[in-house]
Amino acid sequence: MNLLRVALPVALVLALPAAAEEPLDIHVIESLTGYAAFLGKQENEALALKEKSVNAQGGIHGKPLRFHHDDDQSSPQLAVQLVNGLLPAQPAVILGPTLVPSCGATQPLIAKSGPVMYCFGSGIRPAPGSFGFSGGTGTVDQVAVMVRFFRLKGWKRIAFISTTDATGQDGDRSLEETMALAENKEVDLVEHTHFNVTDVSIAAQVERIRAAKPDVVIVWTIGSATGTVFRGIIQAGLELPVGTDAGNMTYQQMQQFAQIMPKECYFTSPSWPVNGDPRIKLDPAVAAKQKEFYDAFAKSPNKPDEGSMLAWDAATTIIDALIALPVNASAAQLHEHVIHVTAQAGVGGIYDFVSVPQRGLSARDVVVSLWDAASRRWIAVTQPGGAPIKS
């Protein structure tokens, strides 16, 4: 059978739409459900805004960016299954997971040969030179800056309470390193107690803290377990300043904790809460990145927080690298590029992956913020590095 060939008019041919470019997919593993959904949903929204911004500027090598989201349900076991399901396709990069336990469980799968995995959790320590990266500022830097701030305020008797899970264990290790610093020779750890993340009461631990007569209490855990400690402190009538980590800096958490928040609650984080505060000295390039970040959220019903920043900066690092590299760059090429990045401004600070392998940020990028219930926002009370702001 002969096929009938019909010649289209030239004008009609020119009017036909060009074939759409295939998107460049980046897989993301997040905790969209489960106990860490308060972080995962913020990460998800930040990536949606980042995708829109990148595509408005032409995408990556002319291809539209598309994040492909997988929910690990806040489960390390499911996170491992999801990563193993992606590996046969040999992706150059995977963003996530959200949680420290999930990051810890999946990092060994990619450490030596890739893909690049940029974990959003800050409480892991990937081996220098590995394919694993960790978001935000490291736990040891957060704890060190928090203790420095308290010491400079004259609060030198510290109680520390943490969970027995991977997040708490990382906090314990960071506390030990912090207390060994020469600058903390006058600081006393008067109580160090633990509880299980599933415990609904910590009355015994709170009484131990009360008996130790600390100046301040540091709570190292995230999510509902943090609420358990806050509730226990309030119920015991223990009126002390409280410090906790950046993983609790989400507006959803603050809403849930509204009735049990300590009167004076401090948080450590990268420098993102500064956002134009004239009292605080930021690198101008970081200030510009923060403005861009907050502007992206201006039309969103939600305000950006720690989860938003972790995903935004990680995605920015990877996207900038992919734009700088040849089309269809491999995991090895991407890894080689990122580990040599220096002086890259982000929302959280200046990223230098040579000086701070696998993370980029250090204690110099950490600020301490105070939650202000009246204005419903975090107000930075230190310069980056922990020096209190002079009033």
Secondary structure as GFF3:
##gff-version 3
##sequence-region A 1 391
A	DSSP	alpha_helix	10	15	.	.	.	ID=ss1
A	DSSP	beta_strand	24	30	.	.	.	ID=ss2
A	DSSP	alpha_helix	37	56	.	.	.	ID=ss3
A	DSSP	beta_strand	65	71	.	.	.	ID=ss4
A	DSSP	alpha_helix	76	86	.	.	.	ID=ss5
A	DSSP	three_ten_helix	87	89	.	.	.	ID=ss6
A	DSSP	beta_strand	93	95	.	.	.	ID=ss7
A	DSSP	alpha_helix	100	110	.	.	.	ID=ss8
A	DSSP	beta_strand	116	119	.	.	.	ID=ss9
A	DSSP	beta_strand	132	134	.	.	.	ID=ss10
A	DSSP	alpha_helix	139	152	.	.	.	ID=ss11
A	DSSP	beta_strand	157	163	.	.	.	ID=ss12
A	DSSP	alpha_helix	166	179	.	.	.	ID=ss13
A	DSSP	three_ten_helix	182	184	.	.	.	ID=ss14
A	DSSP	beta_strand	188	195	.	.	.	ID=ss15
A	DSSP	alpha_helix	203	212	.	.	.	ID=ss16
A	DSSP	beta_strand	216	220	.	.	.	ID=ss17
A	DSSP	alpha_helix	224	235	.	.	.	ID=ss18
A	DSSP	beta_strand	242	244	.	.	.	ID=ss19
A	DSSP	three_ten_helix	246	248	.	.	.	ID=ss20
A	DSSP	alpha_helix	251	256	.	.	.	ID=ss21
A	DSSP	beta_strand	265	270	.	.	.	ID=ss22
A	DSSP	alpha_helix	284	296	.	.	.	ID=ss23
A	DSSP	alpha_helix	306	324	.	.	.	ID=ss24
A	DSSP	alpha_helix	331	338	.	.	.	ID=ss25
A	DSSP	beta_strand	344	345	.	.	.	ID=ss26
A	DSSP	beta_strand	350	351	.	.	.	ID=ss27
A	DSSP	three_ten_helix	363	365	.	.	.	ID=ss28
A	DSSP	beta_strand	366	372	.	.	.	ID=ss29
A	DSSP	beta_strand	377	380	.	.	.	ID=ss30
###
